[in-house]
Amino acid sequence: MTVERILILDDELIIRKALEEQLRRKRLSVCSVATLKDAQDHLVKDEFDLIFVDVNLPDGDGTELLDRIAEIQDPPLVVIITGNGTVESAVECMRSGALDYIIKPFSSSQIDVLMKKAKDYRQLVKVNQFFAQERAVGEELIRKRAPVQQLRSLVKSPAMMSTWYRRT
């Protein structure tokens, strides 16, 4: 669960190219598009680990893509990029599932920090899934052990429960 495949959605060519170049120098697979429709087409046929989404696009609001991404089984992380950010907009995007929200113009060091954050987040999700599976397996093993099953059968017995209550 690393961050290797990235989609950039921004209508400004200079932003797309600069971001694309920076990410390719890190040996990442990058695809960039200028419209919401092109991004949706790519999401149907390709899988991405991270998507940079501009808010103001020629064919709509980039934040609409957050709803579409939420429907994907293993959704990519989303970073919202905008030239006209507000606190309210940032909060709404984060509540809708965005990993982060940055305002243009952003620096290459901001992108480096975001990439580390995305990588760490994906790793945390992976570890969390591992421990959830381990816990489920452990609980199943405990449930199948003879002493646990005997205890359950005793607890299910009304006569045993009434005897137990009288003793305590």
N, C-alpha and C positions, 0 to 999 in steps of 0.2 A: 504494500500500500504506500508506495512512494508517489511523489509528484513528478511525473514524467511527460504527460501529454496535456498541453495547455491550449485553450481557445481564447483568442483576444477578440472582443467585439467592441469596436469603436469606429465612429464615422470619420475621425480625423486621421488622415494618412500618416502624418508625422508621429502621432502618438503610437499608432499601431506598429510602425516600422521601428521606432526606438525601443519599444517594449519587446518586440519580436527579436530584435538583434541582441538585446541584453540576455534574454532567456536562451537563445540559441548558443550564445557563448558558453552557457552552462551545460551545453549538450542536451538540451531538452527539445522535445518534438513540439513545434508550435504551428498553429493554424490561426490565421487572422482574417476577419470578415468585417464588413462595414454596415451590414443591416441585420435587423432582428430576424428577418426571414432566412437569410443565409445561415445565421447561427442556429436557428431551429432545424434547418435542413442537415447541418453537420451533427447536431445532437441526435438526430434520428439514425444516422448511419455510422457514427463514430462514438467512442467512449473517451471522455476527458477526465483528468484528475483535478483540474483547476480551470476556472473561467474568469477572465477579467471582463466585466460588463460595464459599458458606458450607459448613463441614464438617458441622455437626450440623443435619440437616434432619428434618422430621417423617416423611418417607417413605424415609430412607436417609442414607448417608454421601456428602457432596458430592464427595469425592475419587474416588468411583467414576466420576464424569463425565469424569475425565482420560483413562480408557481409551477411552471413547466418542469423545471429541474427537480423540484420536490417530488414529482411523480416518478422519477427514475429510481430503479431499485437500489443501485449503489451510486448515489448522486455525487457529482463533482463538487468541490468547494467553489464558492463564488466570492469574488472581490468586486465590489461596486466602485467604479471610478467616475468622477463627475467634475465639471468645472464650476458648478453652482451648488455646492453642498450646504445643507442645513443640518442642525442637530436633529430636528424632527425627522428629516429624510433618512439620516443615518440610523436613528433608532428604529424606524419602520423597516428598513432594509435588514438590519441585524435580527429583528424579530421574525422576519420572513425567511431567515436562514442564511444570510450572507456571513461569510467568515470575517470580512473586514470592509471598510468604506474609506476610500482615500480621495483627496481632492487634487485636481490638476492645477498647476503642474506638479508632478511628483518627481522625486529624485531616484536615482538608481539604488541608493542605499535603502530607501523606503521599500523598493521592490525586493531587495535582498532580504530585508527583515520579514516581509510578507511571505517570501518563499520559505524561509526557515519556519515561520509560524504555521504555514500550510503543511509542511513536512512533519513538524512536531504533532500537529493535530491529527494527521492521518495515522501516525505511529501510535498515538494515544488511543485512537479508535480501534486499531488492530489489537493492542494489548488488552483493552477492555473486552473486546469480543472473545479473545482467547480465555480470559479469566471467567467470563460468563459461561463459556462452553465447559471449562474445567469444573466449575461449580455445579453445573447441571449433571455432569457425569458423576461427580462425587456424591451428590444428593441421591442419585439413582442407585449407586452402589450401597450407600447406607440404608436406603429403603429395602433393599433386597437381602440384607443380612438377617440371619435367623433371630437374634435377640430383638431386633427392631420389630420384626414381624410378630414375634410373640407378645411384645409390649402392646402393639396395635390390637391384636386379638383380645388381650385382656381389657384394654380401654373400651373396646366395642361391646364387651359383655356387661349388660346392665346389672347383673347380680354382683359381678366383681366390683363395679363402681360403687354400689351401695355398701359393700363390705369395706372397701377402702375408705369411704367417707366416714363410716362409723369408727374406724381406727384413729382417724386424725382429729 
